Amino acid sequence: MPGQRFLAIPQASALHDERDRIAAGMQREILRRLYSTGLSLQTTAGLAKSPVVAARLRETIAELDGIIAQAQSTVFRAEEALPQSPEPIRDQVLRAVAEAGAALGFAVSTRMTGKLDEVPSDAVMPLP
Protein backbone atom coordinates (compact mmCIF):
# COMPACT_ATOMS: atom_id res chain seq x y z
CA MET A 1 0.00 0.00 0.00
CA PRO A 2 1.50 3.40 -0.94
CA GLY A 3 2.57 5.48 1.99
CA GLN A 4 2.81 2.50 4.32
CA ARG A 5 6.37 2.48 5.51
CA PHE A 6 6.59 0.63 8.79
CA LEU A 7 5.15 -2.56 10.18
CA ALA A 8 5.18 -3.42 13.87
CA ILE A 9 6.18 -7.03 14.40
CA PRO A 10 6.56 -8.10 18.02
CA GLN A 11 8.44 -11.25 17.00
CA ALA A 12 11.15 -9.11 15.38
CA SER A 13 12.17 -7.78 18.78
CA ALA A 14 12.44 -11.28 20.24
CA LEU A 15 14.43 -12.51 17.23
CA HIS A 16 16.77 -9.53 17.43
CA ASP A 17 17.31 -10.09 21.17
CA GLU A 18 18.03 -13.79 20.61
CA ARG A 19 20.56 -13.04 17.87
CA ASP A 20 22.28 -10.49 20.10
CA ARG A 21 22.42 -13.01 22.95
CA ILE A 22 23.94 -15.70 20.70
CA ALA A 23 26.47 -13.29 19.19
CA ALA A 24 27.55 -12.06 22.63
CA GLY A 25 27.98 -15.64 23.83
CA MET A 26 30.03 -16.59 20.78
CA GLN A 27 32.16 -13.48 21.14
CA ARG A 28 32.93 -14.23 24.80
CA GLU A 29 33.73 -17.87 24.00
CA ILE A 30 36.05 -16.99 21.11
CA LEU A 31 37.92 -14.37 23.13
CA ARG A 32 38.17 -16.75 26.10
CA ARG A 33 39.65 -19.47 23.88
CA LEU A 34 42.15 -17.09 22.28
CA TYR A 35 43.24 -15.86 25.70
CA SER A 36 43.53 -19.43 27.00
CA THR A 37 45.63 -20.43 23.99
CA GLY A 38 47.93 -17.46 24.58
CA LEU A 39 48.46 -18.46 28.22
CA SER A 40 49.18 -22.03 27.18
CA LEU A 41 51.74 -20.82 24.68
CA GLN A 42 53.39 -18.61 27.33
CA THR A 43 53.87 -21.66 29.53
CA THR A 44 55.22 -23.63 26.59
CA ALA A 45 57.63 -20.80 25.65
CA GLY A 46 59.08 -20.93 29.15
CA LEU A 47 59.71 -24.66 28.77
CA ALA A 48 61.25 -24.43 25.30
CA LYS A 49 64.90 -25.53 25.23
CA SER A 50 65.62 -23.91 21.88
CA PRO A 51 65.94 -20.11 21.83
CA VAL A 52 64.58 -20.12 18.26
CA VAL A 53 61.44 -22.03 19.33
CA ALA A 54 60.97 -19.77 22.36
CA ALA A 55 61.28 -16.67 20.18
CA ARG A 56 58.74 -17.98 17.69
CA LEU A 57 56.33 -18.81 20.48
CA ARG A 58 56.69 -15.28 21.90
CA GLU A 59 55.97 -13.85 18.44
CA THR A 60 52.86 -16.02 18.19
CA ILE A 61 51.77 -14.92 21.67
CA ALA A 62 52.20 -11.28 20.67
CA GLU A 63 50.12 -11.92 17.53
CA LEU A 64 47.36 -13.53 19.61
CA ASP A 65 47.41 -10.56 22.01
CA GLY A 66 47.00 -8.24 19.02
CA ILE A 67 44.07 -10.29 17.68
CA ILE A 68 42.37 -10.22 21.09
CA ALA A 69 42.87 -6.45 21.42
CA GLN A 70 41.54 -5.85 17.90
CA ALA A 71 38.48 -8.05 18.51
CA GLN A 72 37.72 -6.28 21.80
CA SER A 73 38.07 -2.82 20.26
CA THR A 74 35.84 -3.84 17.33
CA VAL A 75 33.18 -5.05 19.76
CA PHE A 76 33.38 -1.84 21.81
CA ARG A 77 33.13 0.32 18.66
CA ALA A 78 30.09 -1.67 17.52
CA GLU A 79 28.43 -1.22 20.90
CA GLU A 80 29.14 2.54 20.81
CA ALA A 81 27.61 2.76 17.31
CA LEU A 82 24.27 1.43 18.50
CA PRO A 83 21.62 4.12 18.80
CA GLN A 84 21.38 5.21 22.42
CA SER A 85 17.75 6.30 22.37
CA PRO A 86 15.67 4.99 19.47
CA GLU A 87 13.13 7.27 17.89
CA PRO A 88 9.71 6.70 19.48
CA ILE A 89 7.23 4.80 17.31
CA ARG A 90 4.78 7.71 17.35
CA ASP A 91 7.48 9.96 15.83
CA GLN A 92 8.36 7.32 13.24
CA VAL A 93 4.71 7.04 12.18
CA LEU A 94 4.27 10.82 11.96
CA ARG A 95 7.44 11.12 9.89
CA ALA A 96 6.26 8.35 7.53
CA VAL A 97 2.86 10.05 7.15
CA ALA A 98 4.53 13.38 6.35
CA GLU A 99 6.81 11.70 3.79
CA ALA A 100 3.82 9.93 2.21
CA GLY A 101 1.97 13.23 1.91
CA ALA A 102 4.95 14.85 0.24
CA ALA A 103 5.36 11.93 -2.17
CA LEU A 104 1.66 11.71 -3.02
CA GLY A 105 1.14 15.45 -3.38
CA PHE A 106 -1.85 15.64 -1.05
CA ALA A 107 -2.44 15.73 2.69
CA VAL A 108 -2.25 12.41 4.46
CA SER A 109 -3.43 12.02 8.03
CA THR A 110 -3.55 9.37 10.67
CA ARG A 111 -5.11 8.92 14.06
CA MET A 112 -3.38 7.02 16.83
CA THR A 113 -4.96 5.70 19.99
CA GLY A 114 -3.72 3.56 22.80
CA LYS A 115 -0.35 3.24 24.45
CA LEU A 116 1.78 3.38 21.32
CA ASP A 117 4.79 4.73 23.19
CA GLU A 118 4.97 1.52 25.24
CA VAL A 119 5.69 -0.58 22.12
CA PRO A 120 9.47 -1.18 21.86
CA SER A 121 10.99 0.91 19.07
CA ASP A 122 12.90 -2.09 17.71
CA ALA A 123 9.57 -3.84 17.05
CA VAL A 124 9.12 -1.53 14.04
CA MET A 125 10.83 -2.70 10.90
CA PRO A 126 11.15 -0.80 7.62
CA LEU A 127 9.10 -2.31 4.84
CA PRO A 128 10.85 -3.12 1.56
PyRosetta script that sets phi, psi and omega in degrees:
from pyrosetta import init, pose_from_sequence

init()
pose = pose_from_sequence("MPGQRFLAIPQASALHDERDRIAAGMQREILRRLYSTGLSLQTTAGLAKSPVVAARLRETIAELDGIIAQAQSTVFRAEEALPQSPEPIRDQVLRAVAEAGAALGFAVSTRMTGKLDEVPSDAVMPLP")
pose.set_psi(1, 129.7)
pose.set_omega(1, -179.9)
pose.set_phi(2, -60.5)
pose.set_psi(2, 141.8)
pose.set_omega(2, 177.8)
pose.set_phi(3, 86.1)
pose.set_psi(3, -14.2)
pose.set_omega(3, 178.6)
pose.set_phi(4, -85.0)
pose.set_psi(4, 121.0)
pose.set_omega(4, -172.0)
pose.set_phi(5, -118.7)
pose.set_psi(5, -28.6)
pose.set_omega(5, -175.5)
pose.set_phi(6, -127.3)
pose.set_psi(6, 151.0)
pose.set_omega(6, 178.2)
pose.set_phi(7, -135.3)
pose.set_psi(7, 124.6)
pose.set_omega(7, 178.8)
pose.set_phi(8, -82.8)
pose.set_psi(8, 123.4)
pose.set_omega(8, 179.7)
pose.set_phi(9, -131.0)
pose.set_psi(9, 104.5)
pose.set_omega(9, -178.5)
pose.set_phi(10, -58.7)
pose.set_psi(10, -33.6)
pose.set_omega(10, -179.1)
pose.set_phi(11, -65.1)
pose.set_psi(11, -26.7)
pose.set_omega(11, -179.2)
pose.set_phi(12, -61.9)
pose.set_psi(12, -39.1)
pose.set_omega(12, 179.1)
pose.set_phi(13, -64.3)
pose.set_psi(13, -44.4)
pose.set_omega(13, 179.7)
pose.set_phi(14, -64.6)
pose.set_psi(14, -42.0)
pose.set_omega(14, 178.6)
pose.set_phi(15, -63.6)
pose.set_psi(15, -44.1)
pose.set_omega(15, 178.9)
pose.set_phi(16, -61.2)
pose.set_psi(16, -44.8)
pose.set_omega(16, 179.4)
pose.set_phi(17, -62.5)
pose.set_psi(17, -40.8)
pose.set_omega(17, 179.9)
pose.set_phi(18, -66.2)
pose.set_psi(18, -41.5)
pose.set_omega(18, 177.9)
pose.set_phi(19, -64.1)
pose.set_psi(19, -40.8)
pose.set_omega(19, 177.7)
pose.set_phi(20, -62.5)
pose.set_psi(20, -42.0)
pose.set_omega(20, -179.7)
pose.set_phi(21, -63.3)
pose.set_psi(21, -43.8)
pose.set_omega(21, 179.8)
pose.set_phi(22, -65.5)
pose.set_psi(22, -44.7)
pose.set_omega(22, -179.8)
pose.set_phi(23, -62.2)
pose.set_psi(23, -42.5)
pose.set_omega(23, 179.2)
pose.set_phi(24, -63.6)
pose.set_psi(24, -40.7)
pose.set_omega(24, 178.6)
pose.set_phi(25, -64.6)
pose.set_psi(25, -43.2)
pose.set_omega(25, 178.5)
pose.set_phi(26, -64.0)
pose.set_psi(26, -42.4)
pose.set_omega(26, -178.9)
pose.set_phi(27, -61.1)
pose.set_psi(27, -47.2)
pose.set_omega(27, 179.5)
pose.set_phi(28, -61.5)
pose.set_psi(28, -42.4)
pose.set_omega(28, -178.7)
pose.set_phi(29, -65.5)
pose.set_psi(29, -43.2)
pose.set_omega(29, -180.0)
pose.set_phi(30, -64.4)
pose.set_psi(30, -46.2)
pose.set_omega(30, 179.4)
pose.set_phi(31, -64.3)
pose.set_psi(31, -39.0)
pose.set_omega(31, 178.3)
pose.set_phi(32, -62.0)
pose.set_psi(32, -42.2)
pose.set_omega(32, -179.6)
pose.set_phi(33, -68.3)
pose.set_psi(33, -40.0)
pose.set_omega(33, 176.8)
pose.set_phi(34, -62.1)
pose.set_psi(34, -45.0)
pose.set_omega(34, 179.9)
pose.set_phi(35, -62.6)
pose.set_psi(35, -43.8)
pose.set_omega(35, 179.4)
pose.set_phi(36, -62.0)
pose.set_psi(36, -41.3)
pose.set_omega(36, 178.2)
pose.set_phi(37, -63.5)
pose.set_psi(37, -41.1)
pose.set_omega(37, 177.5)
pose.set_phi(38, -61.7)
pose.set_psi(38, -42.6)
pose.set_omega(38, 178.3)
pose.set_phi(39, -64.0)
pose.set_psi(39, -40.5)
pose.set_omega(39, 178.4)
pose.set_phi(40, -61.9)
pose.set_psi(40, -42.2)
pose.set_omega(40, 178.9)
pose.set_phi(41, -67.2)
pose.set_psi(41, -33.6)
pose.set_omega(41, 177.3)
pose.set_phi(42, -63.3)
pose.set_psi(42, -41.4)
pose.set_omega(42, 177.3)
pose.set_phi(43, -63.9)
pose.set_psi(43, -43.6)
pose.set_omega(43, -179.9)
pose.set_phi(44, -64.0)
pose.set_psi(44, -39.4)
pose.set_omega(44, 179.6)
pose.set_phi(45, -62.2)
pose.set_psi(45, -36.7)
pose.set_omega(45, 178.4)
pose.set_phi(46, -68.7)
pose.set_psi(46, -24.3)
pose.set_omega(46, -179.9)
pose.set_phi(47, -91.5)
pose.set_psi(47, -11.7)
pose.set_omega(47, -175.7)
pose.set_phi(48, -65.4)
pose.set_psi(48, 131.9)
pose.set_omega(48, 179.4)
pose.set_phi(49, -84.7)
pose.set_psi(49, -26.5)
pose.set_omega(49, -178.9)
pose.set_phi(50, -91.9)
pose.set_psi(50, 128.3)
pose.set_omega(50, 177.1)
pose.set_phi(51, -62.7)
pose.set_psi(51, -31.0)
pose.set_omega(51, 179.2)
pose.set_phi(52, -66.8)
pose.set_psi(52, -44.4)
pose.set_omega(52, 179.4)
pose.set_phi(53, -65.3)
pose.set_psi(53, -43.4)
pose.set_omega(53, 179.7)
pose.set_phi(54, -62.1)
pose.set_psi(54, -40.3)
pose.set_omega(54, 179.3)
pose.set_phi(55, -65.5)
pose.set_psi(55, -43.1)
pose.set_omega(55, 178.9)
pose.set_phi(56, -64.7)
pose.set_psi(56, -38.1)
pose.set_omega(56, 177.3)
pose.set_phi(57, -64.7)
pose.set_psi(57, -41.1)
pose.set_omega(57, 177.9)
pose.set_phi(58, -64.6)
pose.set_psi(58, -36.8)
pose.set_omega(58, 176.2)
pose.set_phi(59, -64.0)
pose.set_psi(59, -42.2)
pose.set_omega(59, 179.1)
pose.set_phi(60, -65.8)
pose.set_psi(60, -39.3)
pose.set_omega(60, 177.1)
pose.set_phi(61, -62.3)
pose.set_psi(61, -43.7)
pose.set_omega(61, 178.7)
pose.set_phi(62, -62.9)
pose.set_psi(62, -38.6)
pose.set_omega(62, 177.7)
pose.set_phi(63, -64.7)
pose.set_psi(63, -43.3)
pose.set_omega(63, 176.9)
pose.set_phi(64, -61.8)
pose.set_psi(64, -42.3)
pose.set_omega(64, 177.8)
pose.set_phi(65, -60.3)
pose.set_psi(65, -39.8)
pose.set_omega(65, 177.4)
pose.set_phi(66, -65.1)
pose.set_psi(66, -40.9)
pose.set_omega(66, 178.3)
pose.set_phi(67, -63.2)
pose.set_psi(67, -44.9)
pose.set_omega(67, 179.4)
pose.set_phi(68, -61.5)
pose.set_psi(68, -46.2)
pose.set_omega(68, -179.9)
pose.set_phi(69, -62.1)
pose.set_psi(69, -41.8)
pose.set_omega(69, 179.4)
pose.set_phi(70, -65.3)
pose.set_psi(70, -42.8)
pose.set_omega(70, 179.3)
pose.set_phi(71, -63.1)
pose.set_psi(71, -43.0)
pose.set_omega(71, 179.8)
pose.set_phi(72, -65.1)
pose.set_psi(72, -41.8)
pose.set_omega(72, -179.8)
pose.set_phi(73, -68.5)
pose.set_psi(73, -33.9)
pose.set_omega(73, 176.5)
pose.set_phi(74, -64.4)
pose.set_psi(74, -42.6)
pose.set_omega(74, 179.3)
pose.set_phi(75, -63.9)
pose.set_psi(75, -44.9)
pose.set_omega(75, -179.1)
pose.set_phi(76, -64.6)
pose.set_psi(76, -39.4)
pose.set_omega(76, 177.8)
pose.set_phi(77, -64.4)
pose.set_psi(77, -40.4)
pose.set_omega(77, 179.6)
pose.set_phi(78, -64.3)
pose.set_psi(78, -40.5)
pose.set_omega(78, 179.3)
pose.set_phi(79, -65.8)
pose.set_psi(79, -38.2)
pose.set_omega(79, 179.4)
pose.set_phi(80, -68.9)
pose.set_psi(80, -27.8)
pose.set_omega(80, -178.1)
pose.set_phi(81, -76.9)
pose.set_psi(81, -15.7)
pose.set_omega(81, 179.8)
pose.set_phi(82, -65.6)
pose.set_psi(82, 141.5)
pose.set_omega(82, 178.7)
pose.set_phi(83, -62.3)
pose.set_psi(83, 132.3)
pose.set_omega(83, -177.0)
pose.set_phi(84, -76.2)
pose.set_psi(84, -41.1)
pose.set_omega(84, 179.2)
pose.set_phi(85, -135.3)
pose.set_psi(85, 101.8)
pose.set_omega(85, -177.8)
pose.set_phi(86, -62.4)
pose.set_psi(86, 151.5)
pose.set_omega(86, 179.2)
pose.set_phi(87, -64.9)
pose.set_psi(87, 130.1)
pose.set_omega(87, 179.5)
pose.set_phi(88, -58.3)
pose.set_psi(88, 148.6)
pose.set_omega(88, -177.7)
pose.set_phi(89, -58.7)
pose.set_psi(89, -41.5)
pose.set_omega(89, 179.4)
pose.set_phi(90, -55.6)
pose.set_psi(90, -44.8)
pose.set_omega(90, 179.2)
pose.set_phi(91, -65.7)
pose.set_psi(91, -38.0)
pose.set_omega(91, 178.1)
pose.set_phi(92, -62.7)
pose.set_psi(92, -43.3)
pose.set_omega(92, -179.8)
pose.set_phi(93, -64.8)
pose.set_psi(93, -45.6)
pose.set_omega(93, -179.7)
pose.set_phi(94, -62.7)
pose.set_psi(94, -38.3)
pose.set_omega(94, 177.5)
pose.set_phi(95, -65.3)
pose.set_psi(95, -43.3)
pose.set_omega(95, 179.5)
pose.set_phi(96, -63.1)
pose.set_psi(96, -39.4)
pose.set_omega(96, 178.8)
pose.set_phi(97, -65.1)
pose.set_psi(97, -43.1)
pose.set_omega(97, 178.8)
pose.set_phi(98, -63.3)
pose.set_psi(98, -42.0)
pose.set_omega(98, 178.2)
pose.set_phi(99, -64.8)
pose.set_psi(99, -39.0)
pose.set_omega(99, 178.9)
pose.set_phi(100, -64.0)
pose.set_psi(100, -43.3)
pose.set_omega(100, 178.4)
pose.set_phi(101, -60.7)
pose.set_psi(101, -42.4)
pose.set_omega(101, 179.1)
pose.set_phi(102, -65.1)
pose.set_psi(102, -40.1)
pose.set_omega(102, -178.7)
pose.set_phi(103, -71.4)
pose.set_psi(103, -36.2)
pose.set_omega(103, -177.1)
pose.set_phi(104, -83.1)
pose.set_psi(104, -23.1)
pose.set_omega(104, 179.3)
pose.set_phi(105, 84.7)
pose.set_psi(105, 12.3)
pose.set_omega(105, 174.6)
pose.set_phi(106, -145.2)
pose.set_psi(106, 163.5)
pose.set_omega(106, -176.2)
pose.set_phi(107, -67.2)
pose.set_psi(107, 132.9)
pose.set_omega(107, 176.5)
pose.set_phi(108, -119.6)
pose.set_psi(108, 137.3)
pose.set_omega(108, 179.8)
pose.set_phi(109, -132.2)
pose.set_psi(109, 164.9)
pose.set_omega(109, 177.2)
pose.set_phi(110, -147.2)
pose.set_psi(110, 160.4)
pose.set_omega(110, 175.8)
pose.set_phi(111, -130.3)
pose.set_psi(111, 131.5)
pose.set_omega(111, -179.0)
pose.set_phi(112, -118.5)
pose.set_psi(112, 138.4)
pose.set_omega(112, 175.8)
pose.set_phi(113, -135.0)
pose.set_psi(113, 160.7)
pose.set_omega(113, 177.6)
pose.set_phi(114, 92.6)
pose.set_psi(114, -171.4)
pose.set_omega(114, -174.7)
pose.set_phi(115, -96.4)
pose.set_psi(115, 63.3)
pose.set_omega(115, -177.2)
pose.set_phi(116, -61.3)
pose.set_psi(116, -34.6)
pose.set_omega(116, -177.1)
pose.set_phi(117, -69.9)
pose.set_psi(117, -11.9)
pose.set_omega(117, 178.1)
pose.set_phi(118, -86.1)
pose.set_psi(118, -11.3)
pose.set_omega(118, 177.9)
pose.set_phi(119, -75.3)
pose.set_psi(119, 129.7)
pose.set_omega(119, 179.8)
pose.set_phi(120, -59.4)
pose.set_psi(120, 136.7)
pose.set_omega(120, -178.1)
pose.set_phi(121, -61.1)
pose.set_psi(121, -30.8)
pose.set_omega(121, -178.8)
pose.set_phi(122, -78.2)
pose.set_psi(122, 0.8)
pose.set_omega(122, 174.7)
pose.set_phi(123, -83.0)
pose.set_psi(123, -6.1)
pose.set_omega(123, 179.1)
pose.set_phi(124, -100.4)
pose.set_psi(124, 124.6)
pose.set_omega(124, -178.7)
pose.set_phi(125, -119.0)
pose.set_psi(125, 139.4)
pose.set_omega(125, 176.3)
pose.set_phi(126, -63.7)
pose.set_psi(126, 140.0)
pose.set_omega(126, 175.4)
pose.set_phi(127, -84.5)
pose.set_psi(127, 150.3)
pose.set_omega(127, -179.9)
pose.set_phi(128, -65.8)
pose.dump_pdb("model.pdb")
